Amino acid sequence: MLHKDTKICILGDGGWGTALSILLAGKGYRITLWGAFPSYVREVQKKRENRKFLPGFKIPENVKLVSNIHEACAGSEWIVLAIPSQFMRSVLYSIKKDELSHKYFVTVAKGIETKTLKVMSQVIREELGRVNLAVVSGPTIAREVALKMPVAASVASANSEFTSKARQLFTTEYFGLFESDDMLGVELGGSLKNVIAICAGILEGMGYGSNTRAFLFARGVAEISRLGRAMGAKRETFMGLSGLGDLATTCLSPHSRNRWLGEEIGKAKALGKILKETEMVVEGVETAKAAYRLSKKYKVSMPITHAVYQILFNGHDPKEAVSTLMKRGSHNELD
C-alpha cells in the first residue's frame, strides 16, 4: 500500500527528474533526488532550485538532494530512473550489488541504447535482473508538469497489478496515467518521436508552415508504428499518449530540446556547435543513430528517420532532404 511515508528515490536531477520530485513531494512522499555532480547537487540543495535544468521552481523541503547513489537508494521503496538513455547502463551497474530485490522501479527515460539497440526496460533487466519494473511515458514537458498544468501519460509493465500500483504512485488531480500492457510500444513511441521532432524543428527553422508539419506528423507516426510492429509492439499503442500524443507535444512545444536542435540545424548551424552550446541532453541525436540501424535490421521503411540521420551525421542539405521526402510518395497512404 502507498502511504505518506513512502520513500522514493529519483535517479537523475535533470528537468524531468526535478519536475517529478516536485510532483511526488506534493503528495507527501519522502523524496531523495540524486545527481551525479556533487558541486551542483550542493548548489541546488542550498538554493532549493534547479536553475540549470528547471529554473523558476522551488524544490520542496521534503526533497533531499544527494550525490551518493548508494545513500539515495538505501531505504527507498521506489526507484524512479530519470537518467539519459546512454548513461542508464553505467548508473545501474554502480548499484547492482545493492539490495534491490524488494524495490519497485519505474523508468521515465526516453531513448534507445545506441550500442545494443535496446530500450531502457531491456537494459534494466540485463543489469538488475527480474526486478518489479514499470515504464511511464507520454506528452510530459517538465516545465508544464511543474506548473501543474493538466497532463496525461501512459504507464505499462508486464504485470497488471504492478501497473496499477505505479499509476497510483504518480496520479494527482493534474497528472493522470492510462494503463497499458505494451511496455515495448510505450518505450518505442517515447524514444522514436524525438527523431521526428528534430525533423519538425528543421522544418520550422527553414520557415515551412502548418501544411508541412501536418505531413510530418502523419508520416512520422506511420513510420514509428511500422518499426514498432516489426519489433513486436502493438499498432494501437502508437495512436495513444505515448505515441501520437508525445509526438505532437515534442514537435510543437517551444520547450522541446529536440525541436530546438532541429530549428538550429534548419538555420544552417552545425550539429557539433549546437551541442556545445547546451548542457541539456538531446536524446533524439543518439536515437537517430539507433533508429536508423533498427530500420536496417528489421528492413522497415523509415524515410523521415533516414533523412534526419543523413542531415545530422553525413552533412546532407536539409532542403534537399525535405524535397526528397516530398517526392517519395506511396501507392497506399497506409503503407
C-alpha positions in Angstrom: 0.0 0.0 0.0 1.1 3.6 -0.7 1.3 5.9 2.3 2.5 9.3 3.1 5.8 8.0 4.4 6.6 6.1 1.2 10.2 6.7 0.4 11.0 7.4 -3.3 14.4 7.8 -4.8 14.7 9.6 -8.2 17.9 9.0 -10.0 18.7 11.9 -12.3 18.4 15.6 -11.4 17.7 16.9 -14.9 14.5 18.8 -15.7 12.2 15.8 -15.8 13.7 14.2 -12.6 13.3 17.5 -10.8 9.7 18.0 -12.0 8.8 14.6 -10.8 10.4 15.2 -7.4 8.2 18.3 -7.1 5.1 16.3 -8.1 5.7 13.4 -5.8 6.8 15.6 -2.9 3.4 17.4 -3.3 1.7 14.1 -2.5 3.6 14.0 0.8 6.0 11.3 -0.1 9.6 11.4 1.2 11.8 12.0 -1.8 15.5 11.7 -2.4 16.8 13.2 -5.7 20.2 12.0 -6.8 22.5 13.9 -9.1 25.9 12.8 -10.4 27.9 16.0 -9.8 28.4 16.8 -6.1 29.1 20.5 -6.5 25.9 21.1 -8.5 23.9 19.0 -6.1 25.1 21.2 -3.2 24.2 24.3 -5.2 20.6 23.0 -5.8 20.3 21.9 -2.2 21.3 25.4 -1.0 19.1 27.4 -3.4 16.2 24.8 -3.5 16.0 25.4 -7.2 17.5 23.6 -10.2 18.5 26.7 -12.1 20.3 24.9 -14.9 17.6 22.4 -15.8 14.3 23.6 -14.3 14.6 27.3 -13.4 11.9 29.2 -11.5 10.5 26.3 -9.4 11.1 25.8 -5.7 12.1 22.3 -4.7 10.0 21.3 -1.6 11.7 20.7 1.7 10.7 17.1 1.7 13.0 16.5 -1.2 16.5 15.5 -0.1 19.3 16.1 -2.6 22.3 13.8 -2.6 25.2 12.9 -4.8 25.9 9.5 -3.2 23.9 7.0 -5.2 24.0 4.3 -2.6 22.7 6.7 0.0 19.9 7.7 -2.4 18.8 4.1 -2.9 19.1 2.9 0.7 15.8 2.7 2.4 13.8 3.7 -0.7 10.8 1.6 -1.6 10.6 3.0 -5.2 13.4 4.0 -7.5 12.5 6.3 -10.4 15.0 6.2 -13.3 15.2 9.6 -14.9 18.7 9.1 -16.4 19.7 9.9 -20.0 19.5 6.7 -22.0 23.2 6.5 -23.0 24.2 6.6 -19.3 21.5 4.3 -17.9 23.6 1.1 -18.0 26.6 2.6 -16.2 24.4 4.1 -13.5 22.6 0.8 -13.0 25.9 -1.1 -12.9 27.0 1.1 -10.0 24.1 0.0 -7.8 23.6 -3.6 -9.0 25.3 -5.0 -5.9 23.0 -3.0 -3.6 20.0 -4.8 -2.0 17.3 -4.1 -4.7 15.2 -7.3 -4.7 12.2 -5.8 -2.8 12.3 -2.4 -4.5 9.9 -1.1 -7.2 11.4 0.5 -10.3 9.9 3.0 -12.8 11.8 4.2 -15.8 10.8 7.6 -17.3 13.8 7.8 -19.7 13.1 8.1 -23.4 15.8 6.7 -25.5 17.4 3.6 -27.1 20.9 2.4 -26.1 23.0 3.1 -29.3 25.5 0.2 -28.8 22.9 -2.5 -28.3 19.7 -1.1 -29.8 17.9 -1.9 -26.7 15.1 0.1 -24.9 15.6 1.0 -21.3 13.5 -1.8 -19.8 15.7 -4.3 -21.6 18.9 -2.6 -20.3 17.4 -2.5 -16.8 16.6 -6.2 -16.9 20.1 -7.1 -18.1 21.8 -5.1 -15.3 19.4 -5.7 -12.4 17.6 -9.0 -13.2 13.9 -9.6 -12.7 13.0 -6.5 -10.6 9.5 -5.1 -10.4 9.6 -2.6 -13.3 7.1 -0.2 -15.0 7.5 2.4 -17.8 6.0 5.9 -17.7 6.0 7.8 -21.0 3.9 10.4 -22.8 3.5 14.1 -23.6 5.1 15.4 -20.5 7.1 18.6 -20.9 8.8 19.0 -17.5 8.1 22.7 -17.1 4.3 22.2 -17.7 4.2 19.4 -15.1 6.0 21.7 -12.6 3.4 24.3 -13.4 0.7 21.8 -12.6 -0.9 22.0 -16.0 -3.2 19.1 -16.8 -1.3 16.2 -18.4 -1.7 12.5 -19.0 0.7 9.8 -20.0 0.9 6.0 -20.3 2.1 3.5 -17.7 3.0 0.0 -18.7 4.5 -3.1 -17.1 4.5 -6.9 -17.6 2.1 -7.2 -14.6 -1.3 -5.5 -14.5 -1.3 -5.3 -10.7 2.0 -3.6 -10.6 0.9 -1.3 -13.5 -2.0 -0.1 -11.3 0.3 0.3 -8.3 2.7 2.5 -10.4 -0.3 4.5 -11.7 -1.4 5.2 -8.1 2.0 6.4 -7.1 2.1 9.2 -9.7 -1.6 10.2 -10.1 -2.7 13.6 -8.9 -5.5 16.0 -9.8 -3.4 17.3 -12.7 -1.3 14.3 -13.6 -3.1 11.2 -14.9 -1.8 7.9 -16.2 -3.5 5.4 -18.5 -2.6 1.8 -18.2 -1.1 -0.3 -21.0 0.3 -3.8 -21.2 2.6 -2.9 -24.1 5.9 -1.9 -22.5 7.9 -2.1 -25.7 5.4 0.1 -27.6 5.2 2.7 -24.9 9.0 2.9 -24.8 9.5 3.0 -28.6 6.9 5.7 -29.0 8.6 7.9 -26.4 12.0 7.3 -27.9 11.4 7.4 -31.7 9.3 10.6 -31.6 12.4 12.5 -30.7 13.8 11.9 -34.1 10.6 13.1 -35.8 10.7 16.2 -33.5 14.2 17.0 -34.8 12.8 17.0 -38.3 9.9 19.2 -37.1 12.4 21.7 -35.8 14.4 21.6 -39.1 11.2 22.4 -41.0 10.5 25.3 -38.5 14.0 26.6 -38.9 13.6 26.6 -42.7 10.4 28.6 -42.4 7.9 25.9 -43.5 4.3 26.1 -42.3 1.4 24.1 -40.9 0.8 22.0 -44.0 4.3 20.7 -43.9 4.1 20.0 -40.2 0.9 18.1 -40.7 2.6 15.9 -43.3 5.4 15.2 -40.9 3.0 14.2 -38.0 1.0 11.8 -40.2 4.0 10.2 -41.9 6.1 10.3 -38.7 3.7 8.3 -36.6 3.3 5.9 -39.6 7.0 5.0 -39.7 7.3 4.8 -35.9 4.4 2.3 -36.0 5.9 0.3 -38.8 9.1 -0.2 -36.8 7.3 -0.9 -33.6 5.1 -3.6 -35.1 8.2 -5.2 -36.7 9.8 -5.4 -33.3 6.7 -6.9 -31.6 4.8 -3.9 -30.3 1.1 -3.2 -30.8 0.0 -0.9 -33.5 -2.7 0.8 -31.4 -0.1 1.9 -28.8 1.3 4.4 -31.3 -2.1 6.0 -31.6 -2.1 6.7 -27.9 -0.5 9.1 -25.4 3.0 7.6 -25.6 2.9 7.6 -29.4 0.9 10.3 -31.3 0.4 12.3 -28.1 4.0 12.5 -27.2 4.9 13.1 -30.9 2.6 16.1 -31.1 3.9 17.7 -27.9 7.6 17.2 -28.7 7.1 18.6 -32.3 5.1 21.6 -31.2 6.4 22.7 -27.8 8.8 25.6 -27.6 10.3 23.8 -24.6 11.2 20.7 -26.6 15.0 20.2 -26.8 14.7 18.0 -29.9 12.7 20.5 -31.8 15.1 23.3 -30.7 18.1 21.4 -32.0 16.2 20.8 -35.3 15.5 24.5 -35.6 19.1 25.3 -35.2 20.0 22.8 -37.9 17.4 24.3 -40.1 19.1 27.7 -39.7 22.3 26.1 -41.1 24.1 25.7 -37.7 26.5 22.7 -37.3 25.5 19.9 -35.0 28.7 19.9 -33.1 28.4 23.6 -32.4 24.8 23.3 -31.3 25.6 20.5 -28.8 28.4 22.6 -27.3 26.0 25.5 -26.7 23.7 23.4 -24.4 24.2 21.4 -21.2 20.9 19.6 -21.8 20.9 16.1 -23.2 19.1 16.0 -26.6 18.0 12.3 -26.7 17.0 12.4 -30.4 20.6 12.7 -31.6 21.7 9.3 -30.4 18.2 7.9 -31.0 18.5 8.8 -34.7 21.6 6.6 -34.9 19.8 3.7 -33.2 16.5 4.1 -35.2 18.5 4.2 -38.5 20.2 0.9 -37.6 17.0 -0.6 -36.3 15.3 0.2 -39.6 18.0 -1.6 -41.5 17.9 -4.6 -39.1 14.2 -5.0 -39.4 14.0 -4.0 -43.0 11.5 -1.3 -42.3 11.0 1.9 -44.4 11.6 5.0 -42.3 12.3 7.8 -44.7 12.0 10.7 -42.2 14.4 9.0 -39.8 16.8 8.3 -42.6 16.6 12.0 -43.7 17.4 13.2 -40.2 20.3 10.7 -39.9 21.8 11.9 -43.2 21.4 15.6 -42.2 22.9 15.1 -38.7 25.7 12.8 -39.5 26.5 12.9 -43.2 26.1 16.6 -43.9 23.1 16.3 -46.3 21.4 19.6 -47.1 18.1 19.9 -45.2 16.3 21.5 -48.2 17.3 18.7 -50.5 16.3 16.1 -47.9 12.9 17.6 -47.5 12.5 17.7 -51.3 13.3 14.0 -51.5 10.8 13.2 -48.8 8.0 15.1 -50.6 8.8 13.3 -53.9 8.9 9.9 -52.4 5.1 9.2 -52.1 3.5 5.8 -51.9 0.8 3.9 -53.7 -1.0 3.4 -50.4 -1.2 6.1 -47.7 -1.3 3.4 -45.0 2.0 1.8 -46.1 
